Amino acid sequence: MKRIRVCATILGLLACAAVANAQQLKLVDANGNPVTDAQFIAIAEGNKIVQLPPAGADGTVDLSSLAGLENITNKTIEVVVYRCDQDPKTRVYELLPGATAPENKEHCKSYKGGAIFWDGSHWAIRKGADPGSPVRFAVPWETPASTGGGEGPSPFGAWAAFGMGPWKALDLQHECVGVSGCSTSDVGFSVEAGAGGSIGPFDFGIGVHHLANVSTTVTGTSTTTTGGTGTFTSVEKWHVTGFEGTARLNILEWEAWPDHPIIFGVQGGPMPFDIKGTSSFSSPTGSGFGGFSYGGVAGWYGAHVEVGICPHLAGTFDYKHADLRHTFSPGDKLTENINAFDFGLKISISPKAWRALIEAGKAAHGK
């Protein structure tokens, strides 16, 4: 049973938000230390005030009065933090759907404190606070060593991605130039997977890309041994396996709607590739079957789009172009340009989230 609880925690952290104890989150400062002297003010629709108790000695905040409200489940609650020169106490406002933040008074600074939500049984952090915020919400097991802005942006991180979609062999149709009875199937199936790390807006990684199911077919007539004619068919099928190095710059992040950013990036890198295929021939006089393989190193480039689903999970779209070239002998060269369009998922996690994961595992084992 303990193993099951640990696995469930891992899936929860990787797939969506960092889950807190049922009715509580913890308020911490920029170094992860508990904050106990903040004032909590929840504002509901129509700017109605909902009273919240102060934080406990360890910084935990009892949010049960919010969880008991109607129509609050799975609704994003924006957090705004105010700190004023003439009042040392930090004010933390939880803005329920339909509420507006109070007017920022003179000599006060406001910060985006992220967003939280109630899933019906637990409180979770949907978006971390901005880096400049003096306080932020954290999961109960987070320790002071877990510094930074909650589950928000981190300069370092790790990621893994998987995608699939169509691809097109742009030059395959040239195989039929001047050949009667020739046709091509130049759209195939692409699948890719990779993993790597992040430093700020840069992603680096390695992975594999497999492109399959394109072919050239030639049909015609041939003379049989008895002097008659018969139909022959020659089919050549091939696929590409490439090992990709990825360097990506995420150049634009757009908050299309709350808590679900859209990220646009440009990417490229080297791709050692291997092309393998089969050729078959059948006619009234006989048939044959063979294979072929050749490879090389190509460069690839393209574009990348991420659509945030929740803090650790995003839907992705990747466009990739590569020019595959191989020289068989002087004057005998292969050139094949390819375009791939893959849709998939990307899982990202920061070092502080890994630490929270470890702490969750310890808690599940009763340590």
C-alpha positions in Angstrom: 0.0 0.0 0.0 2.9 2.4 0.7 4.3 1.8 -2.7 0.9 2.6 -4.2 0.8 5.9 -2.3 4.3 6.8 -3.5 3.4 6.1 -7.2 0.3 8.1 -6.9 2.3 11.1 -5.5 4.8 10.8 -8.4 2.1 10.8 -11.0 0.4 13.7 -9.4 3.5 15.8 -9.3 4.5 15.1 -12.8 1.1 15.4 -14.4 -0.3 18.4 -12.7 -0.1 20.6 -9.5 1.7 20.0 -6.3 -1.0 18.7 -4.0 -1.3 20.0 -0.5 -2.9 18.6 2.6 -6.7 18.6 2.4 -7.5 22.0 3.9 -4.0 23.6 4.0 -1.3 25.3 2.1 1.8 26.9 3.6 2.9 30.5 3.3 6.7 31.0 3.0 9.1 33.8 2.2 11.5 33.9 -0.8 13.9 31.5 1.1 11.2 29.0 1.9 10.9 30.0 5.6 7.4 30.0 7.2 5.6 33.4 7.3 3.3 33.7 10.3 2.5 37.4 10.5 0.6 37.9 7.2 -3.0 39.0 7.0 -5.3 36.9 4.8 -8.2 38.4 3.1 -10.4 36.4 0.7 -12.6 38.4 -1.7 -15.6 36.6 -3.3 -17.8 37.7 -6.2 -19.3 41.1 -5.6 -16.3 41.9 -3.5 -17.6 40.2 -0.4 -15.1 39.5 2.3 -14.5 35.9 3.5 -12.7 35.7 6.9 -9.7 33.5 7.0 -7.7 32.6 10.2 -4.0 33.6 10.5 -1.2 31.3 9.6 0.0 28.7 12.1 3.4 28.7 13.7 4.8 26.6 10.8 3.2 28.9 8.2 0.2 26.6 7.3 -2.9 28.4 6.3 -6.4 26.9 6.9 -8.5 27.4 3.8 -11.4 25.3 4.8 -13.8 28.3 4.8 -13.0 28.8 1.1 -13.4 25.1 0.3 -16.9 25.2 1.7 -18.1 27.8 -0.7 -20.4 26.9 -3.6 -19.1 26.6 -7.1 -15.5 26.9 -6.0 -14.3 23.4 -7.1 -11.6 23.5 -9.8 -11.9 27.3 -10.1 -8.7 29.4 -10.2 -8.2 31.7 -7.3 -5.8 34.5 -8.1 -3.4 35.6 -5.3 -2.3 39.2 -4.9 0.2 40.3 -2.3 0.4 43.8 -0.9 3.3 45.3 1.2 3.1 48.9 2.3 5.9 51.1 3.7 3.7 52.3 6.6 2.5 48.9 7.6 5.0 46.0 8.0 2.3 43.4 7.8 2.0 41.7 4.5 -1.6 41.4 3.1 -2.4 38.3 1.0 -5.6 38.6 -1.0 -7.3 35.5 -2.5 -9.5 36.6 -5.4 -12.3 34.2 -6.1 -13.8 34.2 -9.6 -15.7 37.4 -10.2 -13.7 39.4 -7.6 -11.4 42.3 -8.2 -8.2 43.3 -6.3 -8.5 46.2 -3.9 -7.0 49.5 -5.1 -3.3 49.8 -4.6 -2.8 52.6 -2.0 0.0 55.1 -2.0 3.4 53.8 -0.7 2.3 50.2 -1.3 3.7 47.6 -3.7 1.6 44.8 -5.2 2.9 41.4 -6.5 1.3 38.6 -8.3 1.2 35.8 -5.8 0.3 33.0 -8.3 -2.9 31.0 -8.2 -4.4 28.2 -6.2 -7.5 26.0 -6.6 -9.6 23.4 -4.8 -10.1 20.1 -6.6 -12.8 18.9 -4.3 -10.5 17.1 -1.8 -7.2 19.0 -1.8 -5.8 22.4 -2.3 -3.2 22.7 -5.0 -0.9 25.4 -6.5 -1.8 26.1 -10.0 0.7 28.8 -10.7 3.7 30.0 -8.7 4.3 33.5 -7.5 6.3 36.0 -9.5 10.0 36.0 -8.5 9.7 39.4 -6.8 6.9 38.5 -4.5 7.9 38.6 -0.8 5.7 35.6 0.0 4.2 32.7 -1.8 2.1 29.6 -1.2 3.9 26.2 -0.9 3.0 22.6 -0.3 3.0 21.5 3.3 6.1 19.2 2.9 8.3 21.9 1.3 11.3 22.7 3.5 13.3 26.0 3.7 15.9 24.4 1.4 13.3 24.5 -1.4 13.9 28.1 -2.3 12.3 30.0 -5.1 8.9 31.0 -6.3 6.7 28.1 -5.5 6.0 26.0 -8.6 6.7 29.0 -10.8 9.5 29.6 -13.2 12.9 28.1 -12.2 16.2 28.8 -14.0 17.0 25.1 -14.1 14.9 22.1 -14.8 14.5 18.8 -16.5 12.0 17.7 -19.2 10.9 14.7 -21.2 8.7 14.7 -24.3 6.9 12.4 -26.7 5.1 13.2 -29.9 3.7 11.7 -33.1 2.2 12.8 -36.3 2.5 12.9 -40.1 5.7 13.5 -42.1 6.4 14.0 -45.8 9.3 12.9 -48.0 9.4 16.0 -50.2 11.7 14.5 -53.0 10.3 11.0 -53.2 8.1 12.0 -56.2 11.3 12.7 -58.2 11.9 8.9 -58.3 9.0 8.7 -60.8 10.3 11.3 -63.3 10.5 9.6 -66.7 9.3 6.3 -65.3 5.9 5.0 -66.6 3.5 3.3 -64.3 5.3 4.8 -61.3 3.5 6.2 -58.2 4.7 7.3 -54.7 3.2 7.3 -51.2 5.3 10.1 -49.7 3.4 10.8 -46.5 4.2 8.5 -43.5 4.0 8.2 -39.8 6.4 10.0 -37.5 7.1 9.3 -33.8 9.7 11.0 -31.5 10.8 11.0 -27.9 13.5 12.9 -26.0 14.7 14.2 -22.7 17.0 16.9 -21.5 17.4 20.0 -19.3 16.5 23.7 -19.2 18.5 26.8 -18.4 16.2 29.8 -18.4 14.6 30.1 -21.8 16.9 27.4 -23.3 16.1 23.7 -23.6 18.8 21.2 -24.5 18.3 17.5 -25.0 18.8 14.3 -27.0 16.2 12.0 -28.5 15.2 9.6 -31.3 13.0 10.3 -34.3 11.5 7.5 -36.4 9.8 8.2 -39.7 8.2 5.3 -41.6 5.8 4.1 -44.3 6.7 5.8 -47.5 7.1 3.9 -50.7 7.6 3.9 -54.5 5.6 1.5 -56.7 6.2 0.7 -60.3 3.9 -1.4 -62.4 4.1 -2.4 -66.0 4.1 -5.3 -68.4 6.8 -7.8 -69.3 7.1 -10.7 -71.7 6.7 -14.2 -70.3 8.7 -17.3 -71.2 5.9 -18.4 -73.5 5.9 -15.2 -75.5 2.9 -13.7 -73.8 2.8 -10.6 -71.6 2.2 -10.3 -67.8 2.1 -7.6 -65.2 5.0 -6.9 -63.0 5.2 -4.9 -59.8 8.2 -3.4 -58.1 7.8 -1.9 -54.6 10.4 0.0 -52.6 9.6 0.9 -49.0 11.8 2.8 -46.6 12.0 4.5 -43.2 14.4 6.8 -41.4 15.7 6.6 -37.8 17.5 9.7 -36.6 19.2 10.5 -33.2 18.6 14.1 -32.6 20.5 16.7 -30.5 18.2 19.5 -29.6 18.9 23.1 -28.8 15.8 25.3 -28.4 15.3 28.9 -27.6 11.8 29.8 -26.2 11.4 33.3 -27.6 7.8 34.1 -26.6 5.5 33.3 -23.8 1.8 34.4 -24.1 -0.7 34.1 -21.3 -3.6 33.2 -23.6 -5.8 32.4 -20.6 -5.0 32.2 -16.9 -2.5 29.5 -15.8 -2.2 28.1 -19.3 0.7 29.9 -21.1 1.5 29.3 -24.7 5.3 29.2 -25.5 6.8 29.7 -28.9 10.3 28.6 -29.7 12.8 27.9 -32.4 15.0 24.8 -32.4 17.5 22.8 -34.3 20.5 20.5 -34.0 22.5 17.6 -35.5 20.8 14.4 -36.6 22.9 11.2 -37.4 20.4 9.2 -39.5 20.0 5.8 -40.9 17.7 4.9 -43.8 16.6 1.3 -44.1 14.2 -0.2 -46.6 13.0 -3.2 -48.5 12.5 -3.8 -52.2 10.3 -6.4 -53.7 9.6 -7.5 -57.3 6.9 -9.8 -58.6 5.9 -10.9 -62.1 4.5 -14.0 -63.8 8.1 -15.3 -64.3 9.2 -14.9 -60.7 9.6 -12.7 -57.7 12.4 -11.3 -55.5 13.0 -9.6 -52.2 15.9 -7.6 -50.8 16.9 -4.8 -48.4 19.1 -1.8 -48.3 20.6 0.5 -45.7 22.6 3.7 -45.8 23.1 6.8 -43.6 24.8 10.0 -42.8 24.7 13.1 -40.6 22.2 15.9 -41.3 21.2 19.1 -39.6 17.6 19.9 -38.7 15.7 23.0 -37.7 12.1 23.9 -37.0 9.6 25.4 -34.5 8.2 24.4 -31.2 4.9 25.3 -29.5 3.8 24.5 -25.9 0.3 24.9 -24.5 0.3 24.7 -20.7 -2.2 22.1 -19.2 -1.0 22.4 -15.6 2.3 23.3 -13.9 4.3 20.3 -15.0 2.5 19.2 -18.2 2.1 20.9 -21.6 0.7 19.9 -24.9 3.3 20.3 -27.7 3.6 20.8 -31.5 6.9 20.4 -33.3 7.7 21.2 -36.9 11.0 19.8 -38.0 12.8 19.9 -41.4 15.9 18.0 -42.4 17.9 17.5 -45.6 19.2 13.9 -45.8 22.2 13.4 -48.1 24.2 10.3 -48.9 26.8 9.7 -51.5 26.9 6.1 -52.9 29.7 6.8 -55.4 30.9 9.9 -57.4 27.9 11.0 -59.4 25.4 8.8 -57.5 23.9 10.8 -54.6 20.7 10.6 -52.5 19.0 13.9 -51.5 15.8 13.7 -49.6 14.2 16.6 -47.8 11.7 15.8 -45.1 9.1 17.7 -43.1 7.6 16.3 -39.8 4.7 17.6 -37.9 4.4 16.0 -34.4 1.8 16.5 -31.6 2.6 15.3 -28.1 3.2 16.0 -24.4 6.0 17.5 -22.5 6.6 16.9 -18.8 8.8 19.5 -17.0 10.0 19.5 -13.4 12.4 21.8 -11.4 14.9 20.8 -8.7 12.6 22.1 -6.0 9.8 20.0 -7.3 12.1 16.9 -7.1 12.8 17.8 -3.5 9.1 18.1 -2.8 8.6 14.7 -4.5 11.3 13.1 -2.2 9.7 14.6 0.9 6.3 13.3 -0.3 7.8 9.8 -0.6 9.2 10.0 2.9 5.8 11.1 4.2 4.1 8.2 2.4 6.6 5.8 4.1 6.0 7.3 7.5 9.5 8.7 7.9 
